Amino acid sequence: MLIYTWVLYTFIDRGVEENVSLPLYIATVAPAVLFVLFSIPYCVRLRYQKPAFALLLLLILTAGCSLARADFSTLISVGSLSAMLIAMRHSKVSVGPGLINSLFLLSIVTCATMHAFGMGRYGILPGQADDEIPWRVSLFAFNVTSSWMFALIVIGLNYFHNRRLVSKTVFISAALYFLIFSASRTGLIILVLWIAFLASTQVILLRERRFYKLFIPCAVAAFVIALNAEGVLLLLTDSSNPIVNEVLFKSTEGAGSAEQAKTSIQRTMLWSSHAQIFMENPWIGRGTFQLENVVPFEESGTATGSESFLTGLFARIGVLAVLFVYFIYLLAGDAAREKDRLSFCFAIFFAVSSLAYGSYIVPYDFVFLALFGAMNYSRRASRPLRVSAR
């Protein structure tokens, strides 16, 4: 299924998904549905893991509210996501550095070949992108966000679980190249948060303690502050470095004022729009909605509203979304208790990216499957070997 979704990512332009035919949609979703169905025997058990139990409760309550107002779209999207996460958690299906590295190399070769034949928007070298930031590079010809996300997964798996020094160094260096030249603020912030976490483990022993329980909430708060630091942005508005301006403001000229610097980051406006919708009915949310029909484009800064999964979930199902936040909190708690540094890093990745992006948090997405498959691999690899007394 991972290879199948990689093929879809590589050869299908996700930017025109609204025009995708019904047969192609079914072909995209069907493997995820089959996987969930085949995983049912693993999920029907009395000993339920806490993260999975939180998702099961979210699924049941969301189903009740959605059926009550005939909102089948929310039922399907939230239900399928919860079911896939439960299935992956209990079936313990995993993906290791071997397959991930192979797909990483295939991505580089395929993207370079497609660009040579004039296909897609992005290449693997600066200056090849048909984008407002021409020096962007990507692992996928049609999408750059999935590229830096995949690069982070490659970095994490190789750093913690590739025992061959040369191979480890090569893959991490190549992935860092694609991360840095993706011009993604979010990706770079996540990498900095990883470094901060790993530095903390050298001072404070990683285990289930208050410091690490609070680390991810603080990391998310740091991410929000980083995108709203008007004072820092104001100091940088006169930067003459075009690369700095491109990364921060998506413009080689930079931003002309603190207000312009703030409006250059439209995601904060989207969070505000979702907050307005949430406050209209905080208990069960608004259900399925089109953002442009609820909040004027000038206020939201975007027409789709899909860029922030977490705030959009609160707007959609109300306070029930707290269960999804609790799920992320439990993921981090389990990682700390098992002293699994990679799973904790991936929990940071998922928490921050869920606040910034939404299109990849679906049960049939390549990055989504790779992320949680790699997390399962790390959980298995990090579990201490038990020796029988016999």
C-alpha positions as CSV (number, residue, x, y, z in Angstrom):
1,M,0.0,0.0,0.0
2,L,2.9,2.4,0.7
3,I,4.4,1.8,-2.7
4,Y,1.0,2.2,-4.3
5,T,0.4,5.5,-2.6
6,W,4.0,6.6,-3.6
7,V,3.1,5.9,-7.2
8,L,0.0,8.1,-6.9
9,Y,2.0,10.9,-5.3
10,T,4.7,10.7,-8.0
11,F,2.6,10.6,-11.2
12,I,-0.7,12.3,-10.3
13,D,-1.0,16.0,-9.9
14,R,-2.7,16.5,-6.5
15,G,-3.4,20.1,-7.3
16,V,-6.3,19.1,-9.6
17,E,-7.9,16.5,-7.3
18,E,-11.2,18.3,-7.6
19,N,-11.4,17.1,-11.2
20,V,-10.4,13.5,-10.5
21,S,-12.9,10.9,-11.8
22,L,-14.8,8.7,-9.5
23,P,-13.0,5.5,-10.6
24,L,-9.6,7.1,-9.8
25,Y,-10.9,8.3,-6.4
26,I,-12.1,4.7,-5.7
27,A,-8.7,3.3,-6.8
28,T,-7.0,5.8,-4.4
29,V,-9.2,5.0,-1.3
30,A,-9.8,1.3,-1.8
31,P,-6.4,0.0,-0.5
32,A,-6.9,1.9,2.8
33,V,-10.4,0.5,3.2
34,L,-9.2,-3.0,2.6
35,F,-6.3,-2.6,5.0
36,V,-8.7,-1.4,7.8
37,L,-11.1,-4.4,7.1
38,F,-8.2,-6.9,7.2
39,S,-7.0,-5.4,10.4
40,I,-10.2,-5.9,12.3
41,P,-9.1,-9.1,13.9
42,Y,-6.1,-7.2,15.4
43,C,-8.4,-4.5,16.7
44,V,-11.1,-6.6,18.4
45,R,-9.4,-7.3,21.7
46,L,-10.0,-6.4,25.3
47,R,-6.5,-4.8,25.9
48,Y,-6.9,-1.5,24.0
49,Q,-4.0,0.9,23.9
50,K,-4.8,4.3,25.3
51,P,-4.1,6.3,22.1
52,A,-6.3,3.9,20.1
53,F,-9.0,4.1,22.8
54,A,-9.1,7.9,22.5
55,L,-9.5,7.5,18.7
56,L,-12.3,4.9,19.1
57,L,-14.1,7.3,21.4
58,L,-13.7,10.1,18.9
59,L,-15.0,7.9,16.1
60,I,-18.1,6.9,18.1
61,L,-19.0,10.4,19.3
62,T,-18.4,11.9,15.9
63,A,-20.5,9.3,14.3
64,G,-23.4,10.1,16.6
65,C,-23.2,13.8,16.0
66,S,-22.7,13.4,12.3
67,L,-25.6,11.0,11.8
68,A,-27.9,13.3,13.9
69,R,-27.4,16.1,11.4
70,A,-26.9,13.9,8.3
71,D,-23.3,15.1,7.9
72,F,-21.9,12.0,6.1
73,S,-18.8,13.8,4.9
74,T,-17.6,14.4,8.4
75,L,-18.5,10.9,9.4
76,I,-16.5,9.4,6.6
77,S,-13.4,11.6,6.9
78,V,-13.0,11.5,10.7
79,G,-14.2,7.9,10.9
80,S,-11.8,6.6,8.2
81,L,-8.9,8.5,9.7
82,S,-9.6,7.2,13.2
83,A,-10.1,3.7,11.9
84,M,-6.8,3.7,9.9
85,L,-4.8,5.0,12.9
86,I,-6.4,2.3,15.2
87,A,-5.7,-0.4,12.6
88,M,-2.1,0.7,12.2
89,R,-1.5,0.9,15.9
90,H,-2.9,-2.5,16.7
91,S,-1.7,-4.5,13.7
92,K,1.8,-3.1,14.3
93,V,2.4,-2.8,10.6
94,S,5.7,-0.9,10.1
95,V,8.1,0.4,7.5
96,G,11.9,0.6,8.1
97,P,14.8,2.6,6.6
98,G,15.4,0.0,3.9
99,L,12.1,0.6,2.0
100,I,12.0,4.3,2.9
101,N,15.5,4.8,1.5
102,S,14.6,2.9,-1.7
103,L,11.5,5.1,-2.2
104,F,13.6,8.2,-1.5
105,L,16.1,7.3,-4.2
106,L,13.3,6.4,-6.6
107,S,11.7,9.8,-5.9
108,I,15.0,11.6,-6.8
109,V,15.4,9.7,-10.1
110,T,11.7,9.9,-11.1
111,C,11.4,13.6,-10.4
112,A,14.6,14.3,-12.3
113,T,13.4,12.2,-15.3
114,M,10.0,13.8,-15.3
115,H,11.5,17.3,-15.3
116,A,13.8,16.4,-18.2
117,F,10.7,15.4,-20.2
118,G,8.9,18.7,-19.2
119,M,6.5,17.1,-16.8
120,G,5.6,18.6,-13.4
121,R,6.3,21.9,-11.6
122,Y,9.5,20.9,-9.7
123,G,12.9,19.5,-10.3
124,I,15.7,18.3,-8.1
125,L,18.0,21.3,-8.8
126,P,17.6,25.0,-7.8
127,G,16.2,27.1,-10.7
128,Q,14.1,24.2,-12.2
129,A,10.9,25.0,-10.3
130,D,7.8,26.6,-12.0
131,D,7.1,28.4,-8.8
132,E,7.1,31.8,-7.2
133,I,10.3,30.6,-5.5
134,P,12.3,29.3,-8.5
135,W,15.2,27.8,-6.4
136,R,12.8,25.3,-4.7
137,V,13.5,21.6,-5.2
138,S,11.3,18.7,-4.6
139,L,11.2,14.9,-4.5
140,F,7.9,15.0,-6.3
141,A,7.2,16.7,-9.6
142,F,3.8,18.1,-8.6
143,N,4.2,18.9,-4.9
144,V,6.8,20.4,-2.6
145,T,5.1,20.1,0.8
146,S,5.1,16.3,0.6
147,S,8.8,16.5,-0.3
148,W,10.1,18.1,2.9
149,M,7.8,15.9,5.0
150,F,9.2,12.8,3.4
151,A,12.7,14.2,3.8
152,L,12.1,14.6,7.6
153,I,11.0,10.9,7.7
154,V,14.2,9.9,5.9
155,I,16.3,11.9,8.3
156,G,14.6,10.5,11.4
157,L,14.7,6.8,10.3
158,N,18.3,7.0,9.2
159,Y,19.6,8.9,12.2
160,F,18.1,6.5,14.7
161,H,18.0,3.2,12.9
162,N,20.6,3.0,10.1
163,R,23.6,1.3,11.5
164,R,25.8,1.8,8.4
165,L,27.7,5.1,8.9
166,V,28.3,5.8,5.2
167,S,24.8,5.1,4.1
168,K,23.4,7.0,7.1
169,T,25.5,10.1,6.3
170,V,24.6,10.0,2.6
171,F,20.9,9.7,3.1
172,I,20.7,12.3,5.9
173,S,22.7,14.8,3.9
174,A,20.6,14.3,0.8
175,A,17.4,14.6,2.8
176,L,18.7,17.8,4.5
177,Y,19.3,19.2,1.0
178,F,15.6,18.6,0.0
179,L,14.4,19.9,3.3
180,I,16.4,23.2,3.2
181,F,15.7,23.9,-0.5
182,S,12.0,23.3,-0.1
183,A,11.8,26.8,1.4
184,S,9.5,25.6,4.1
185,R,9.4,27.5,7.4
186,T,7.4,24.7,9.0
187,G,9.9,22.0,8.0
188,L,12.9,24.0,9.4
189,I,11.0,24.8,12.6
190,I,10.3,21.1,13.1
191,L,13.9,20.2,12.6
192,V,14.9,22.9,15.2
193,L,12.4,21.4,17.6
194,W,13.9,18.0,17.1
195,I,17.3,19.3,17.9
196,A,16.0,21.0,21.0
197,F,14.3,17.7,22.1
198,L,17.4,15.6,21.5
199,A,19.6,18.2,23.4
200,S,17.1,18.0,26.3
201,T,17.5,14.2,26.4
202,Q,21.2,14.7,27.1
203,V,20.4,16.7,30.2
204,I,17.1,15.2,31.4
205,L,16.6,11.4,31.2
206,L,13.8,10.5,28.7
207,R,11.0,8.8,30.5
208,E,7.4,9.5,31.3
209,R,7.8,12.7,33.3
210,R,6.3,16.1,33.4
211,F,9.0,17.8,31.3
212,Y,8.4,15.6,28.3
213,K,4.6,15.6,28.8
214,L,4.7,19.3,28.4
215,F,7.3,19.4,25.6
216,I,4.9,18.9,22.7
217,P,2.4,21.6,23.9
218,C,5.4,23.9,24.3
219,A,6.7,23.0,20.9
220,V,3.4,23.8,19.3
221,A,3.2,27.1,21.2
222,A,6.8,27.9,20.0
223,F,5.7,27.2,16.4
224,V,2.7,29.5,16.7
225,I,4.9,32.2,18.3
226,A,7.5,31.8,15.6
227,L,4.9,32.5,12.9
228,N,3.5,35.5,14.8
229,A,6.7,37.1,16.1
230,E,6.1,40.6,14.6
231,G,9.0,42.1,16.4
232,V,11.4,39.7,14.9
233,L,9.8,39.9,11.5
234,L,10.1,43.7,11.7
235,L,13.8,43.5,12.3
236,L,14.1,41.3,9.2
237,T,11.9,43.3,6.8
238,D,15.0,45.2,5.6
239,S,17.0,42.1,5.0
240,S,18.9,42.3,1.7
241,N,19.4,38.5,1.6
242,P,17.0,37.2,-1.0
243,I,17.1,33.6,0.3
244,V,16.1,34.8,3.8
245,N,13.3,36.9,2.3
246,E,12.1,33.9,0.2
247,V,11.9,31.6,3.2
248,L,10.3,34.0,5.6
249,F,8.1,36.1,3.3
250,K,7.9,34.2,0.0
251,S,9.2,37.2,-1.8
252,T,12.8,38.3,-2.7
253,E,12.0,41.8,-1.7
254,G,11.0,40.9,1.9
255,A,8.2,42.6,3.7
256,G,7.8,46.3,3.9
257,S,6.4,46.6,7.4
258,A,5.4,44.6,10.4
259,E,1.8,44.4,9.2
260,Q,2.9,43.3,5.8
261,A,5.2,40.7,7.4
262,K,2.2,39.4,9.4
263,T,-0.1,39.2,6.3
264,S,2.6,37.3,4.4
265,I,1.9,34.4,6.8
266,Q,-1.7,33.7,5.9
267,R,-1.9,30.6,8.1
268,T,-2.5,32.8,11.2
269,M,-5.6,34.3,9.5
270,L,-6.8,30.8,8.8
271,W,-6.5,29.8,12.5
272,S,-8.5,33.0,13.4
273,S,-11.2,32.0,10.8
274,H,-11.5,28.5,12.2
275,A,-11.7,30.0,15.7
276,Q,-14.7,32.2,14.6
277,I,-16.5,29.1,13.2
278,F,-15.7,27.1,16.4
279,M,-17.2,29.8,18.7
280,E,-20.5,29.7,16.8
281,N,-21.1,26.2,18.1
282,P,-18.3,25.0,20.3
283,W,-20.0,21.8,21.5
284,I,-20.5,19.9,18.2
285,G,-19.0,22.3,15.6
286,R,-20.4,23.4,12.3
287,G,-20.0,20.1,10.5
288,T,-18.8,20.0,6.9
289,F,-18.3,23.5,5.4
290,Q,-16.6,25.5,2.7
291,L,-14.5,28.2,4.3
292,E,-15.3,30.8,1.6
293,N,-19.0,30.3,2.3
294,V,-18.5,31.1,6.0
295,V,-15.7,33.6,6.2
296,P,-14.9,36.2,3.5
297,F,-11.7,35.4,1.6
298,E,-10.2,38.7,2.7
299,E,-10.5,37.6,6.3
300,S,-9.5,34.0,5.9
301,G,-6.5,34.6,3.6
302,T,-7.3,31.3,1.8
303,A,-10.2,29.8,-0.2
304,T,-10.0,26.2,0.9
305,G,-9.2,26.1,4.6
306,S,-7.5,22.7,4.3
307,E,-4.1,24.0,5.4
308,S,-4.8,23.5,9.1
309,F,-6.2,20.1,10.0
310,L,-6.3,20.7,13.8
311,T,-8.1,24.0,13.9
312,G,-10.3,22.9,11.1
313,L,-11.3,19.8,13.1
314,F,-12.3,22.0,16.0
315,A,-14.4,24.1,13.7
316,R,-16.0,21.0,12.2
317,I,-16.7,18.8,15.3
318,G,-16.3,21.2,18.2
319,V,-14.9,20.1,21.5
320,L,-14.8,16.5,20.4
321,A,-11.5,17.5,18.7
322,V,-9.9,17.5,22.1
323,L,-9.8,13.7,21.8
324,F,-7.6,14.0,18.8
325,V,-5.3,16.4,20.7
326,Y,-5.3,13.8,23.6
327,F,-4.3,11.1,21.1
328,I,-1.2,13.1,20.1
329,Y,-0.5,13.7,23.8
330,L,-0.7,9.9,24.4
331,L,1.6,9.2,21.5
332,A,4.3,11.4,23.1
333,G,3.7,9.8,26.5
334,D,4.1,6.3,25.1
335,A,7.3,7.3,23.3
336,A,8.7,8.9,26.5
337,R,7.8,5.8,28.6
338,E,9.4,3.5,26.0
339,K,12.4,5.8,25.7
340,D,11.8,5.9,21.9
341,R,13.3,9.2,20.7
342,L,12.3,8.8,17.1
343,S,8.6,8.2,17.9
344,F,8.7,11.3,20.1
345,C,10.3,13.3,17.2
346,F,7.6,12.0,14.9
347,A,4.9,13.0,17.5
348,I,6.4,16.6,17.4
349,F,6.3,16.4,13.6
350,F,2.6,15.3,13.5
351,A,1.5,17.8,16.2
352,V,3.1,20.8,14.4
353,S,2.2,19.7,10.9
354,S,-1.4,19.1,11.9
355,L,-1.6,22.7,12.9
356,A,-0.1,23.9,9.7
357,Y,-1.3,21.4,7.0
358,G,-4.3,19.2,6.5
359,S,-4.2,17.6,3.0
360,Y,-1.8,14.8,4.0
361,I,-3.8,13.7,7.1
362,V,-6.0,11.2,5.4
363,P,-5.8,7.4,5.6
364,Y,-4.7,6.9,2.0
365,D,-1.9,9.5,1.9
366,F,1.8,8.4,1.3
367,V,3.4,10.7,3.8
368,F,0.7,9.8,6.4
369,L,1.3,6.0,6.0
370,A,5.1,6.4,5.9
371,L,5.1,8.5,9.1
372,F,3.0,6.1,11.2
373,G,4.6,3.1,9.7
374,A,8.0,4.4,10.6
375,M,6.7,5.2,14.1
376,N,5.6,1.6,14.5
377,Y,9.0,0.4,13.3
378,S,10.7,2.6,15.9
379,R,8.5,1.3,18.7
380,R,9.3,-2.3,17.8
381,A,13.1,-1.6,17.4
382,S,13.2,0.4,20.7
383,R,11.4,-2.1,22.8
384,P,13.9,-3.8,25.2
385,L,14.5,-7.5,24.6
386,R,12.9,-9.7,27.3
387,V,14.8,-12.7,28.4
388,S,12.9,-15.6,29.8
389,A,13.9,-17.0,33.2
390,R,13.8,-20.5,31.6
